[in-house]
Amino acid sequence: MPIKAPKGMRALPPLGVANTFRPMSDRAATLYFDLIDPGSLVMLRRAATVVSSRDLVLDLAPFEVRPPPEPPLEAAHPAWRAYWSEMHPILEAEGFTPRTPSRVPWTRKAHELLEHAARLSPGDTAGSVRRAEALAQAFVEHDIDLARIDTL
C-alpha cells in the first residue's frame, strides 16, 4: 500500500519495493587501488561481492603508491609495519591468510597486465575485479613479487 502523499505530490511506493527511480548519472563508480595495499585487497573482495550480485559498472583505477622514480617502500619501514599490523586482523576477518611481505615492490607491470586483460574483455567488470583481487591476494598471502614480469 503506497504511503499517502501531501496534496500535489506523488505517493511513495510501499516499503520493501525496489527503487525504480533512475540514477542521476550513468557514470561508473571509481575504485582506486594498489595491489600491494592490504586495504585495497579488502575493498576488491567486497567490490567483487557487490559486482557479482548486481548489474554494477565499476571503474578500476590503478594507483601506484610509490611510482618510479621514487624507490620502493622498504618492508621494514615503521609506517608500513604499523599499517600492516592494523590490517592483519581485518584481512583475517575477510578470510585471507596474510603473510608479512619480505619486500614491497613497484606494481606498475602488474597494473599494466590488468589493463591489458581488461581491454581483451571490455565490459567484464566482475572479471576485472576478480583478476585484481587475485593479484593482490597473491602478494598478501604468498609474498609474490608483482614487479617481476616472469612472475606475472
Secondary structure, 3 states (H helix, E strand, C coil): CCECCCCCCCCECCCCCCCCCCCCCCCCEEEEECCCCHHHHHHHHHHHHHHHHCCCCEEEEECCCCCCCCCCCCCCCHHHHHHHHHHHHHHHHCCCCCCCCCCCCCCHHHHHHHHHHHHHCCCCHHHHHHHHHHHHHHHHHHCCCCCCCCCC
